[in-house]
Amino acid sequence: MEKFLIKGSSSKGVKGLINCSGAKNAVLPLMASSILFENTVVLKNVPLGANDVQTMIILLKSLGSKVQIFKKKKILKITNKKKHKLLVKYKYISTMRAGVLAMGALIGKYNKCSTALSGGCSLGPRPIGYHLAGFKRLNCKYSLSKGYINIFSKNGIKGGHYHFPKVSVTGTSNLILASVLANGITTLKNISIEPEVLDLIKFLKNGGAKIYSAGKRTIKIYGVKKLNGHQHEVIGDRIEAFSYLCTAAITKGSIKIEKINPKYLATELKVLKNIGCNIKVGKSSIELNRKNKLKPTNIKTAPFPGFATDCMPMLMAILTKSDGKSKIEETIFSNRYMAAPELVRMGAKINIKGSIAVIIGEDELNGADCISSDLRSTFAIILGAMAANGTSCVSRVYHGLRGYSNLYNNLKKIGVNIKKKS
């Protein structure tokens, strides 16, 4: 099992340029949606180095899609020449929550499927009740047997109305995928408006889907008979961009991220400015440098355009080096503070009570043996290790490799003293 050995240094900040990868959280729904299309779908700027993308490729092949990989060009070509299999096996989605999106695409096209309950990061309960309640409004019935959800629509998917009780990114995408080929009009309210969801909508519309805004967090979907394959470039990964910006923030470094739309990180960049980072944005770039002491802050995670829950663990790591007391309230996932105990092992002062984390900034952190337990906690622990005195050993980094392309090489590129250990 691969580990990272990181030698921290408080006197040497990172420096360099990172080209942002395509967004992992955008490309996985796009890949799942390819099931709906006729002809060939071409996806560009695909983060092929992210393990979840490789898992989704295997899943699509298992269902019958032909997937061609052009590694150097970061391109995927997905072709559907025959009817898909309608069983999404557990082994293909046990580590990847996005696998549940195959359900929406399959029932949207074939009106039935059997899908294993998906895995992913251990962030607390992540039920798909909203998905299933929405599918029922589209004339579907379902049953649960031996860990599989068997879902079908006897007379085909029909347009309906559904109001999400709470904003759900994956739920929104799944209901959209199920609705684009439906008979009639579907209205979805209180949807996610994350950039990755909007990228999916853009992709579907360019293929012939009829999806229209109908007010705040509301869309109307007019069912069409088919979608036609076309080319699409995946948006930049805002969570990856924020993660690398944090490497400069925590080490008094300087970094530039290219191929990212700064508007995707408007709230997060404001927070970084408020705690003492100097930030310069271009049309598709963000530069950050930090020279002065970090200031404390209070934040609360929220659906876009609020502060992203996926960015919170990295901010928490930064705040362990701030000058004062900070407070974070996590409103999305109940188990999002998995990096905290490992940062505490390095000497950080973090007290968690329910959904609230209180961080007292420390002048020094010290290297320690740490274990990552989910995708974003991996990067947060790496940040702590970078700012600590001495060497840290970070185990189970495979969690981070699920979502970060070329993580090791990028860290080395900007000057992190890092080595691999098996």
Protein Blocks (a to p, Z undefined) as FASTA:
>chain_A
ZZddddddfkbcceddddddddfklmmmmmmmmmmpgcjdddehiafkbmklmmmmmmmm
mnopacdddfknopacdddfbdcdfbdcfklmmmomklmmmmmmmmmmnopacddddebj
debjadfklmmmmmmmnopacddeehiacdddfkopaddddddfbacfklmmmmmmmmmm
pgcjdddehiafbfklmmmmmmmmmnopacddebehiacddddfbdcdddddddddfklm
mmmmmmmmmnopadddehiafklmmmmmmmmmmnopacdddfkbccdddfbdcddddddd
dddfbdcfklmmmmmmmmmmmgcddddddfkbmclmmmmmmmmmnopacddehjbccddd
dfbdcddddddfbfklmmmmmmmmmmpgcjdddehklmmmmmmghklmmmmmnopacddd
ZZ
